[in-house]
Amino acid sequence: NENLNKLFIGPAGTITRLHFDCGDAHGWLGQVQGRKLFVCFPPADTEFLYQMESEVETSQSPIDPLHPDLAKYPLYARARPYVCILQPGEMIIMPRGWWHYAVSLDVSVTAMRNWYHASSNAQSLVKFVLKQMKKTKNNSD
């Protein structure tokens, strides 16, 4: 499905808000050009990341991990970030439920693919497929 593949192209400073991938999917991101900084958090840190309830399709946080407002989000101080810089030709695996924030340090091209695996999130794949089928049906009516 084309919804599982993405290509991110942008100038230095392009930000992807702190989130975890929708549909409970795993993901990989491969850096094609430029460098990209990733700040990642394990699923156990969700309670410290102030998940935005207003988001229907995705799971996002209002926190900027590079400039957190601890007065507004005091529990964030308990979160355990993992930080890396992806260089061209490198890849990062993002297991389901892992929060991640990204910022391009240079003009950047990143290829991404979400996937499902029978032993870890097959039920989520079924939900994803059913949701896509419903969207397709609604668009054809």
N, C-alpha and C positions, 0 to 999 in steps of 0.2 A: 504494500500500500504506500502511495506517495506521501501520506501523512507521517510515515516513519522515517523518512529521509529529509534532511535539511542541509542547506548550504548557507553559512553565515559569512557575509562579506561586509567589511566596514573599515573606516579610518581608525587611527589611534584614538583611544578614549571611548570607543563604542562599548556600552555596558549591557550585560544581560542581568536583569534583576535576580536577586536571591530567590531560588525556586527549586522544586524537584519536578521531574518529568511527569507529565500527565499520564493517565492510564496505568499507573503503577509499573511503568516500563523500565527496563535497564537501558543504558545508552552508552555509546562510545563516541568520542569526539577526536578527530584527527586534525592536527594543525598542518595546513598546506603551505601557508605563507604568513610571515610575521610571527610575533610572539603574543601569547595570551596568558594572563594571570587568572588562575582559578582559586577560589576560596570555597572549600567544601566542608560540610558538616554531616555527621552520621545521623540516621533516623532518630536515634535516642535523644538528640538535641532539639527535636521539633518543639518541645514545650518551651524552649528558650528563644525561639525565633519568631514568635508572634504571627503565626499563619493568618493570612488575610481571608476572612470568611466570605467576603464579597466576591471572590474569584470563583467562578463556576467551573470553567474548563481546566484550570491549572491550580497548583498549590504554590503561592507566592508569599514572600515576606516583605514588609516595608523597610527592613533594616538594610543599610549600606554597610557591609562588613569592613570597608576601608575607613569609614567615618561614622561609627555607631553612636547614636544618641542614647547614652546610658541613663540619662534623666528620664527619657520617655520610655525606654525599653530596658529596665534594670536587669531583667533575667538574662539578657544577652551575655552579660559578664560571665555566666556559667557555661556558655557554649564552648565547644572545643574545635576550633577551626584547623583544617589541614590546608596548607597553601602550597601551590606549585606554579611554575611558569612553563607552559608548553612551548617548545621550540618547533620550527618547521620539521616535519617528518616524525614527530612524536604523537602519541595517542594517550588518552586517558579513558578509563572505564568508569562509568558512573552507575553503580548498582541501584536498583529501585529504591526509592525513598531517600536517597542521599541528596541533600540540599547542595546547590552550587550557584556561585556568583562568578561572572567572568567579565574581564575588561581587556580589550585589545591594547597592547602596549605599542604596537606598530600597525600600519595598514595590514589587515588580517583577512585570511580566508580559512574557514574551519568547516570541515565536513562532519556531519553528525548522522547517526543511525540509532533509532530505538529498536529494541527487540524484546521478545518474550521467550521464556524457557519453561518447558513442561515441569521441571522439578521445583521451580521457584515462583512463577507467576502466570501459569496457564489460565487460571480463573480470570485474571485481569485481561488476558488476551481475548477471551470469550466476550467479556463486557465491552472491550474496545471494538471488536467486530460488530457486535449487535448495535452499538451506538453509531458506527459508520453506516450500517445498513439502514438505520432509522433516518439518518441525515439524507442518505441517497433517496430513500422513498419520499421524504418530505420535499426534496428539491424537484422530484419528477412529477409531483401532484400539481 
